[in-house]
Amino acid sequence: MIFAAFHSDYAAANRNVAQIVASDPGRFIGFARALVPFVAGASGMSYHRFVVADALGAADICIQIISHHDCFGWQEIPIRER
């Protein structure tokens, strides 16, 4: 059940969605990234503050990728088969 709001047992649906997200959280990142600008605008966040936060988030991801490479050397990043 992906749409927990339309399920008759909301708590059970939330547990089901939590299990799906916990099993492969990376597949929801693109969906969340697409919604962030709309949520920021709807909440009244200024454009300047959004750009700064977005740039800091991008820099954080770059730092994580670089540090992963530095910590684990030339090891391949494992890719799970679906």
C-alpha positions as protocol buffer text, in pm:
chain_id: "A"
residue {
  index: 1
  type: MET
  ca { x: 0 y: 0 z: 0 }
}
residue {
  index: 2
  type: ILE
  ca { x: 174 y: 316 z: -117 }
}
residue {
  index: 3
  type: PHE
  ca { x: -105 y: 562 z: -36 }
}
residue {
  index: 4
  type: ALA
  ca { x: -148 y: 519 z: 338 }
}
residue {
  index: 5
  type: ALA
  ca { x: -415 y: 789 z: 357 }
}
residue {
  index: 6
  type: PHE
  ca { x: -656 y: 576 z: 151 }
}
residue {
  index: 7
  type: HIS
  ca { x: -610 y: 259 z: 354 }
}
residue {
  index: 8
  type: SER
  ca { x: -876 y: 155 z: 607 }
}
residue {
  index: 9
  type: ASP
  ca { x: -613 y: 80 z: 877 }
}
residue {
  index: 10
  type: TYR
  ca { x: -388 y: 388 z: 874 }
}
residue {
  index: 11
  type: ALA
  ca { x: -138 y: 252 z: 1131 }
}
residue {
  index: 12
  type: ALA
  ca { x: -88 y: -72 z: 940 }
}
residue {
  index: 13
  type: ALA
  ca { x: -45 y: 120 z: 614 }
}
residue {
  index: 14
  type: ASN
  ca { x: 217 y: 347 z: 775 }
}
residue {
  index: 15
  type: ARG
  ca { x: 410 y: 42 z: 896 }
}
residue {
  index: 16
  type: ASN
  ca { x: 395 y: -104 z: 545 }
}
residue {
  index: 17
  type: VAL
  ca { x: 521 y: 219 z: 387 }
}
residue {
  index: 18
  type: ALA
  ca { x: 798 y: 242 z: 650 }
}
residue {
  index: 19
  type: GLN
  ca { x: 912 y: -112 z: 560 }
}
residue {
  index: 20
  type: ILE
  ca { x: 919 y: -26 z: 189 }
}
residue {
  index: 21
  type: VAL
  ca { x: 1121 y: 292 z: 249 }
}
residue {
  index: 22
  type: ALA
  ca { x: 1358 y: 116 z: 492 }
}
residue {
  index: 23
  type: SER
  ca { x: 1426 y: -161 z: 239 }
}
residue {
  index: 24
  type: ASP
  ca { x: 1544 y: 83 z: -32 }
}
residue {
  index: 25
  type: PRO
  ca { x: 1544 y: 449 z: 76 }
}
residue {
  index: 26
  type: GLY
  ca { x: 1736 y: 566 z: -230 }
}
residue {
  index: 27
  type: ARG
  ca { x: 1445 y: 515 z: -465 }
}
residue {
  index: 28
  type: PHE
  ca { x: 1242 y: 789 z: -293 }
}
residue {
  index: 29
  type: ILE
  ca { x: 1513 y: 1058 z: -303 }
}
residue {
  index: 30
  type: GLY
  ca { x: 1422 y: 1178 z: -654 }
}
residue {
  index: 31
  type: PHE
  ca { x: 1057 y: 1206 z: -563 }
}
residue {
  index: 32
  type: ALA
  ca { x: 1140 y: 1407 z: -251 }
}
residue {
  index: 33
  type: ARG
  ca { x: 1385 y: 1633 z: -438 }
}
residue {
  index: 34
  type: ALA
  ca { x: 1113 y: 1717 z: -691 }
}
residue {
  index: 35
  type: LEU
  ca { x: 875 y: 1830 z: -414 }
}
residue {
  index: 36
  type: VAL
  ca { x: 1121 y: 2037 z: -207 }
}
residue {
  index: 37
  type: PRO
  ca { x: 1092 y: 2363 z: -408 }
}
residue {
  index: 38
  type: PHE
  ca { x: 712 y: 2353 z: -394 }
}
residue {
  index: 39
  type: VAL
  ca { x: 706 y: 2286 z: -20 }
}
residue {
  index: 40
  type: ALA
  ca { x: 961 y: 2563 z: 40 }
}
residue {
  index: 41
  type: GLY
  ca { x: 752 y: 2809 z: -161 }
}
residue {
  index: 42
  type: ALA
  ca { x: 428 y: 2705 z: 5 }
}
residue {
  index: 43
  type: SER
  ca { x: 583 y: 2751 z: 349 }
}
residue {
  index: 44
  type: GLY
  ca { x: 688 y: 3106 z: 266 }
}
residue {
  index: 45
  type: MET
  ca { x: 1063 y: 3045 z: 255 }
}
residue {
  index: 46
  type: SER
  ca { x: 1244 y: 3328 z: 77 }
}
residue {
  index: 47
  type: TYR
  ca { x: 1419 y: 3251 z: -250 }
}
residue {
  index: 48
  type: HIS
  ca { x: 1757 y: 3358 z: -111 }
}
residue {
  index: 49
  type: ARG
  ca { x: 1725 y: 3125 z: 188 }
}
residue {
  index: 50
  type: PHE
  ca { x: 1616 y: 2837 z: -37 }
}
residue {
  index: 51
  type: VAL
  ca { x: 1912 y: 2882 z: -273 }
}
residue {
  index: 52
  type: VAL
  ca { x: 2155 y: 2887 z: 20 }
}
residue {
  index: 53
  type: ALA
  ca { x: 1999 y: 2574 z: 174 }
}
residue {
  index: 54
  type: ASP
  ca { x: 1995 y: 2398 z: -164 }
}
residue {
  index: 55
  type: ALA
  ca { x: 2362 y: 2483 z: -226 }
}
residue {
  index: 56
  type: LEU
  ca { x: 2458 y: 2360 z: 120 }
}
residue {
  index: 57
  type: GLY
  ca { x: 2270 y: 2035 z: 58 }
}
residue {
  index: 58
  type: ALA
  ca { x: 2446 y: 1983 z: -275 }
}
residue {
  index: 59
  type: ALA
  ca { x: 2784 y: 2056 z: -115 }
}
residue {
  index: 60
  type: ASP
  ca { x: 2704 y: 1808 z: 163 }
}
residue {
  index: 61
  type: ILE
  ca { x: 2628 y: 1533 z: -89 }
}
residue {
  index: 62
  type: CYS
  ca { x: 2954 y: 1607 z: -274 }
}
residue {
  index: 63
  type: ILE
  ca { x: 3151 y: 1593 z: 51 }
}
residue {
  index: 64
  type: GLN
  ca { x: 2989 y: 1260 z: 139 }
}
residue {
  index: 65
  type: ILE
  ca { x: 3074 y: 1111 z: -200 }
}
residue {
  index: 66
  type: ILE
  ca { x: 3434 y: 1237 z: -184 }
}
residue {
  index: 67
  type: SER
  ca { x: 3481 y: 1116 z: 174 }
}
residue {
  index: 68
  type: HIS
  ca { x: 3337 y: 776 z: 84 }
}
residue {
  index: 69
  type: HIS
  ca { x: 3593 y: 753 z: -194 }
}
residue {
  index: 70
  type: ASP
  ca { x: 3875 y: 864 z: 37 }
}
residue {
  index: 71
  type: CYS
  ca { x: 3775 y: 626 z: 316 }
}
residue {
  index: 72
  type: PHE
  ca { x: 3718 y: 319 z: 102 }
}
residue {
  index: 73
  type: GLY
  ca { x: 3972 y: 383 z: -172 }
}
residue {
  index: 74
  type: TRP
  ca { x: 3909 y: 236 z: -512 }
}
residue {
  index: 75
  type: GLN
  ca { x: 3659 y: -23 z: -392 }
}
residue {
  index: 76
  type: GLU
  ca { x: 3351 y: -53 z: -601 }
}
residue {
  index: 77
  type: ILE
  ca { x: 3025 y: 65 z: -451 }
}
residue {
  index: 78
  type: PRO
  ca { x: 2799 y: -242 z: -441 }
}
residue {
  index: 79
  type: ILE
  ca { x: 2485 y: -219 z: -650 }
}
residue {
  index: 80
  type: ARG
  ca { x: 2194 y: -429 z: -537 }
}
residue {
  index: 81
  type: GLU
  ca { x: 2000 y: -622 z: -795 }
}
residue {
  index: 82
  type: ARG
  ca { x: 1625 y: -582 z: -785 }
}
